[in-house]
Amino acid sequence: MTVENIKKVNGKAAFEVEIDAAAFEAAVEKAYRASKKDIYVPGFRKGKAPRMVIEGMYGKNVFHDDAVNELASGCYADAVKEAELRTVGTPSVVDYKVTEDGAVVIAFETDLYPEVTLGQYKGIEAYKAPVEVSEDEIAAELDKQRKKNARIQTVERPIQNGDTANIDFDGLLNGEPFEGGDGQNYDLVIGSGSFIPGFEEQLVGLSAGDNKDVELTFPDNYYPELAGKPVTFKVKVNEVKESLYPELDDEFAKDVSEFDTLEEYKASIKENLTTAKTEEIDRDFRNTVMGKAVGNMTADIPESMIQEQLRSSMYEYRQNCEMQGISFETYLGQMGIDEMTFSSFLRPGAENTVKTEVLLDKVAEVEGIAVTDEETDAELERLSTVYGMELEQLKAAVDREAVAHDLKMKKAMDCITDSAVATDKPEEEEEPETEAETAAEAEAPAEAAAETEKTEEAE
């Protein structure tokens, strides 16, 4: 194998690889043997025609495309290594030619890893909010615990906001039942927003035994077959129940926590909220710093890197939906968008992820950051504890080089963020959104969609 005519232009590399005649002939013979079973030639049983007969009928080059594809996948990696090229994305075979002596020359084109010019990445100034926990936030957490520990009892009065109404309902679209539109003995918390807008509000004031036709219109972003359409729900109220909340006193603290007094419990809540806020503020600070460092960098990112990250992000969302018991297609339907539109939502995050990776890689190079075998071993041991796996089992399941790479990227990020300067003045301009933030926003509707799916199954 010989690599020749290497050219680098506009972030792409083009080069040719020459495969000798013997190797090409072996590949052609292999292609013939793989294809002959599907080829019929008059005078021969199907799959029994000699190669020279088939080539005589269809041309000498009939098996060349398959042979070149077979060779290309094997020689590309060796050629890139020999030519010392750092490539990204999927390469393409742009042409090939067979020489007079029977060798084949394959022409490749591929994207190159981007050239990076770092801007300021040390000593970046960014706003860091103060850590403050208000009495209202503590009260809200206490109220959440009261609701979790509420006692429910049946009442003989009309439905009020906050009550639980046990209902039967039948949904009608154009006078006909529709799938998922009915339920029996369903406990609905009024004001929870579990049903579509307008449904729960129309039940307020009804009593057990009452019937009502609830008229409303489905939201425009609902299932396509129901979106924007008027429907009628025939509702019967079976029972009205109210929640009795425990008093906020020392007994309550003893029941829901390890503390003996309400004041001790409130102090614990404040401590936990402070820890959570500190982590959130630190995370926001690091994201802002990284966003500025990325913005200070100059690099032409190949589209292939962004597309690869997009595919990875889409796969993660599919997995997330499946884990929540909802198909990705159903999730998209409930959001009222198609896969292409969803991909466009993810693209800014994917671009930022790729740019951040490129930045960190360059910083690691400039700073001479390396990861020792001992550090990789320690990280593998930590991961085995996190995932509850035997160390040897984990080592067999993960790529050691990938673990070392992640550690190097973390060191590079620490190099940037540890040198950053926190300011107490809020910034006027919005910082670029990280993929983690984009993911959190997309996961929220995914979780909501999963809850809707579970509700419909119950109905």
PyMOL commands that set and color helices and strands:
alter all, ss='L'
color gray80, all
select helices_A, chain A and resi 21-38+51-58+64-83+135-148+200-203+250-256+262-296+303-323+328-335+339-367+373-386+391-397+400-417+435-458
alter helices_A, ss='H'
color red, helices_A
select strands_A, chain A and resi 2-9+12-19+87-98+104-112+116-117+125-127+151-154+164-173+176-189+211-217+230-244+298-299+421-423
alter strands_A, ss='S'
color yellow, strands_A
deselect
rebuild
show_as cartoon
